[in-house]
Amino acid sequence: MYDLHTHSLLSDGTLLPSEIAVRYMALGFKTIAITDHCDYSNIKSNIASILEFTRHWPKNSKIKVLPGIELTHLPPEQFSPLAKYSRKQGIKIIVAHGQTLAEPVIKGTNLAALQADIDILAHPGLITDEEVKLAKKNNVFLEVTCRKGHKITNAHVVEKATKLGAKLILNTDSHAPEDIIDPQEIIELAENSGLNSGRIDKIYRDVSRFLKSKAQP
């Protein structure tokens, strides 16, 4: 079990990265990523802190912690340079904050993010066919989220991705202890979003292959 979208007190979360890791480990998760919100104001300090933490996380731990970031509320033209910078610094998981209906997000964000070197487009809202096709072409996961507010368009995302063949990923987008939920709750949310057991199994297989690729130096 994995969760590749979590937030610590380095951005708007309430827990230290170590607290996040221990809580997910207690629920049986095998891999997580710390993906705090970043823009030009804090990307250097957040990347440095997250990399420092993950370098010192015990290699023999029952849970693997990957260094990540979430590029958040950027002007569209900033996604590519900041994704490139993050990758060069050693960030393994790059999430882009998509065009959720729960917050004001700049028009064109989904398209610009999908054209950059990202891994996951989080809560992409009423994503278009053009954007889903681009996600498929660029091998970007579209997120089915557990996050309140953001999850209202999960069924739309599932329908579009299923029709057009894009990859999906299940994440909690956790910010606080109550957001770190049992894996079965995540599966139930996925089912309520229109995914059957076969499709959910495929999502986990796709993510497993992706994580193996991230384990390479």
C-alpha positions as CSV (number, residue, x, y, z in Angstrom):
1,M,0.0,0.0,0.0
2,Y,1.3,3.5,-0.8
3,D,0.4,7.2,-0.6
4,L,2.3,9.6,-2.8
5,H,0.6,12.8,-1.8
6,T,1.1,13.9,1.8
7,H,1.8,17.3,3.5
8,S,3.9,18.1,6.6
9,L,4.4,21.2,8.7
10,L,6.9,22.3,6.0
11,S,3.8,23.6,4.2
12,D,0.2,23.5,5.4
13,G,0.3,20.2,7.3
14,T,0.3,19.7,11.0
15,L,2.8,16.9,11.5
16,L,6.6,16.4,11.2
17,P,7.6,14.1,8.3
18,S,8.6,11.5,10.9
19,E,5.2,11.6,12.4
20,I,3.6,11.1,9.0
21,A,5.8,8.1,8.3
22,V,5.1,6.4,11.6
23,R,1.3,6.9,11.3
24,Y,1.2,5.5,7.8
25,M,3.5,2.6,8.8
26,A,1.1,1.7,11.7
27,L,-1.7,1.3,9.1
28,G,0.4,-1.1,6.9
29,F,1.5,1.3,4.2
30,K,4.8,0.3,2.5
31,T,5.7,3.5,0.6
32,I,4.8,7.2,1.0
33,A,6.1,10.5,-0.4
34,I,6.3,13.8,1.5
35,T,5.0,16.3,-1.1
36,D,4.8,19.7,0.5
37,H,3.4,22.7,-1.4
38,C,6.0,24.7,-3.2
39,D,6.4,27.7,-5.4
40,Y,9.4,30.1,-6.0
41,S,9.1,31.4,-2.5
42,N,10.0,28.1,-0.7
43,I,11.0,25.5,-3.2
44,K,14.7,25.6,-2.3
45,S,14.2,25.3,1.5
46,N,11.5,22.7,1.2
47,I,13.5,20.5,-1.2
48,A,16.5,20.8,1.1
49,S,14.5,19.8,4.2
50,I,12.7,16.9,2.5
51,L,15.8,15.5,1.0
52,E,17.6,15.8,4.4
53,F,14.8,13.9,6.1
54,T,14.6,11.1,3.5
55,R,18.3,10.6,3.5
56,H,18.3,10.0,7.2
57,W,15.1,7.8,7.3
58,P,16.3,4.3,8.3
59,K,16.9,2.1,5.2
60,N,15.6,-1.0,7.2
61,S,12.3,0.7,8.1
62,K,9.1,-1.1,7.3
63,I,8.0,2.0,5.3
64,K,9.9,3.7,2.5
65,V,9.7,7.5,2.4
66,L,10.3,9.2,-1.0
67,P,11.2,12.9,-1.4
68,G,8.5,14.8,-3.2
69,I,6.9,18.2,-3.7
70,E,3.6,19.6,-4.9
71,L,3.9,22.5,-7.3
72,T,1.0,24.6,-6.2
73,H,-1.0,27.6,-7.7
74,L,1.8,28.5,-10.1
75,P,1.5,30.7,-13.1
76,P,1.3,28.1,-15.9
77,E,4.7,29.1,-17.4
78,Q,6.4,28.2,-14.1
79,F,5.6,24.5,-14.0
80,S,8.3,23.4,-16.5
81,P,11.2,25.3,-14.9
82,L,10.3,24.4,-11.3
83,A,9.7,20.7,-12.2
84,K,13.1,20.6,-14.0
85,Y,14.8,22.2,-11.0
86,S,13.2,19.8,-8.6
87,R,14.2,16.7,-10.6
88,K,17.7,18.0,-10.8
89,Q,17.9,18.3,-7.0
90,G,16.9,14.7,-6.5
91,I,13.1,14.9,-6.0
92,K,11.5,11.6,-6.9
93,I,7.8,12.4,-6.9
94,I,6.5,15.6,-8.4
95,V,2.9,16.4,-7.9
96,A,1.1,19.3,-9.6
97,H,-1.9,21.0,-7.9
98,G,-4.6,20.6,-10.5
99,Q,-7.7,22.6,-11.3
100,T,-9.8,21.5,-8.4
101,L,-13.3,23.1,-8.1
102,A,-12.6,23.5,-4.3
103,E,-10.2,26.4,-4.8
104,P,-9.5,29.2,-7.4
105,V,-6.9,27.8,-9.7
106,I,-5.5,29.6,-12.7
107,K,-7.1,28.5,-16.0
108,G,-4.6,26.5,-18.0
109,T,-3.0,24.9,-15.0
110,N,-3.8,21.3,-15.9
111,L,-2.4,21.7,-19.4
112,A,0.8,23.4,-18.3
113,A,1.4,20.9,-15.6
114,L,0.9,18.0,-17.9
115,Q,3.4,19.5,-20.3
116,A,6.1,19.6,-17.5
117,D,8.1,16.8,-16.0
118,I,5.5,15.8,-13.3
119,D,4.4,12.4,-12.1
120,I,1.0,13.1,-10.7
121,L,-1.7,15.6,-11.5
122,A,-3.6,16.0,-8.3
123,H,-7.3,16.6,-8.0
124,P,-7.6,17.7,-11.7
125,G,-11.3,18.8,-11.4
126,L,-13.3,18.8,-14.6
127,I,-10.4,17.6,-16.7
128,T,-10.9,17.7,-20.5
129,D,-10.4,15.0,-23.0
130,E,-7.4,16.8,-24.5
131,E,-5.8,16.9,-21.0
132,V,-6.5,13.3,-20.3
133,K,-4.9,12.3,-23.7
134,L,-1.9,14.4,-22.8
135,A,-1.6,12.6,-19.4
136,K,-1.7,9.3,-21.2
137,K,0.9,10.4,-23.7
138,N,3.3,11.7,-21.0
139,N,2.6,8.8,-18.6
140,V,1.3,11.1,-15.8
141,F,-1.1,9.7,-13.2
142,L,-4.4,11.4,-12.6
143,E,-5.4,11.5,-9.0
144,V,-8.5,10.0,-7.4
145,T,-8.3,11.8,-4.1
146,C,-9.7,11.3,-0.5
147,R,-9.4,15.0,0.2
148,K,-12.6,16.8,1.2
149,G,-13.7,19.3,-1.4
150,H,-11.3,18.0,-4.0
151,K,-13.0,14.6,-4.2
152,I,-16.2,15.9,-5.7
153,T,-15.0,15.4,-9.2
154,N,-13.5,12.0,-8.7
155,A,-16.2,10.3,-10.7
156,H,-15.6,12.6,-13.6
157,V,-11.8,11.9,-13.5
158,V,-12.4,8.1,-13.3
159,E,-14.9,8.3,-16.3
160,K,-12.5,10.3,-18.5
161,A,-9.4,8.2,-17.6
162,T,-11.3,4.9,-18.2
163,K,-12.6,6.1,-21.5
164,L,-9.3,7.4,-22.8
165,G,-6.9,5.0,-21.2
166,A,-5.0,7.3,-18.8
167,K,-3.4,6.0,-15.6
168,L,-5.1,6.7,-12.2
169,I,-3.6,6.8,-8.7
170,L,-5.3,6.8,-5.3
171,N,-4.0,9.3,-2.7
172,T,-5.2,10.8,0.5
173,D,-3.6,14.3,0.2
174,S,-3.2,14.2,3.9
175,H,-2.6,17.3,6.0
176,A,-3.5,16.1,9.5
177,P,-3.7,12.9,11.6
178,E,-7.4,12.4,10.7
179,D,-6.5,12.4,7.0
180,I,-4.3,9.3,7.4
181,I,-6.9,6.6,6.9
182,D,-7.0,2.8,6.7
183,P,-6.3,1.4,3.2
184,Q,-9.8,-0.2,3.1
185,E,-11.3,3.3,3.4
186,I,-9.3,4.4,0.4
187,I,-10.6,1.4,-1.6
188,E,-14.2,2.1,-0.6
189,L,-13.8,5.7,-1.8
190,A,-12.4,4.4,-5.1
191,E,-15.4,2.1,-5.5
192,N,-17.7,5.0,-4.8
193,S,-16.0,7.0,-7.5
194,G,-16.9,4.3,-10.1
195,L,-13.9,1.9,-9.9
196,N,-14.4,-1.8,-9.7
197,S,-12.1,-4.3,-8.1
198,G,-10.3,-5.2,-11.3
199,R,-9.6,-1.5,-12.1
200,I,-8.4,-0.9,-8.6
201,D,-6.0,-3.9,-8.8
202,K,-4.7,-2.4,-12.1
203,I,-4.1,0.9,-10.4
204,Y,-2.0,-0.8,-7.7
205,R,0.0,-2.7,-10.3
206,D,0.7,0.4,-12.3
207,V,1.9,2.3,-9.2
208,S,4.0,-0.7,-8.2
209,R,5.8,-0.6,-11.5
210,F,6.2,3.2,-11.2
211,L,7.7,2.9,-7.7
212,K,10.2,0.2,-8.9
213,S,11.4,2.7,-11.5
214,K,11.8,5.3,-8.9
215,A,14.0,3.0,-6.8
216,Q,16.7,3.1,-9.5
217,P,19.6,5.5,-8.9
